[in-house]
Amino acid sequence: MNPTLIEPKMLGFWARCIRDAQHLSQEAVAANASVDIRTVQRFEAGKTVNLTSRRALAKALGYDNPDVFDEPKFAEEVLKFFDGLQAIQQKSLDDQHPDRVRVKAQALDSGAEAMRFAGAVSAMSFDIYDGLPEAAKEVAAGFCDYVQELMDLDDFPLSGRLGIAKELDDLLRDLREKGAHAYFATRDRKFRGPDWGDKPSWDVTIGFLVIVPTDRQLNELYIPRKSRFA
């Protein structure tokens, strides 16, 4: 990451935090910077403002250097602050889920990707967000059932694979039209039976498929720390 560049929305959020910490209203900052209040609102919302306004806002927020927003050291300190804040928030979430572990989640965007997911896992877990509309839940349930059935299929001709991929594409498109989106994650585990003796562990890949509203973006999933199979 270029340490001299701060994403505009992050810079705008930082400016709002500095303003709130000084108990200043947007009107007060606008007056101190000799700009209109819409300029302050745009800046805090991560929108583009001209260089003259940026320099004036920096001074109005208490910085001696009007070009501070473009200084590498300033960018480094702000990014370090947000990294620390994210770490604190993440620890708080981890503490709320002591019996679960975090795994990386990925958006499921195509039927072919869904087929690869089904073919790579030994077992699956499904979760459909309870707040989805009923129509979306019905499509989500059908999609999850379809993906699970693919686990039991043996190898089949290319023409059959293309047909299945298209059907899954249609289901994913229907999900999006109804306000939902699919995410998946996997976790590799080793299992041993109590009486296995010298037998090697059973290596399995567990798949997790979740359906959530389209306005909710997932980067990670909290999944059970321990998994059991009948």
Buried (B, 14 or more C-beta within 10 A) or exposed (E): EEBEEBEBEBBBBBBBEBBEEEEBEBEBBBBBBEBEBEBBBBBBEBEEBEEEBBBBBBBBBEBEEBEBBBBEEBBEEBBEEBEEEEEEEEEEEEEEEEEBBBBEBBEBEEBBBBBEBBEEBBBBBBBBBEEBEEEBBBBBEEBBEBBBEBBEEEEEEEEEBEEBBEBBBEBBEBBBEBBBBBBBBBBEBEEEEEEEEEEEEEEBBBBBBBBBBEEEEBEBBBBBEEEEEE
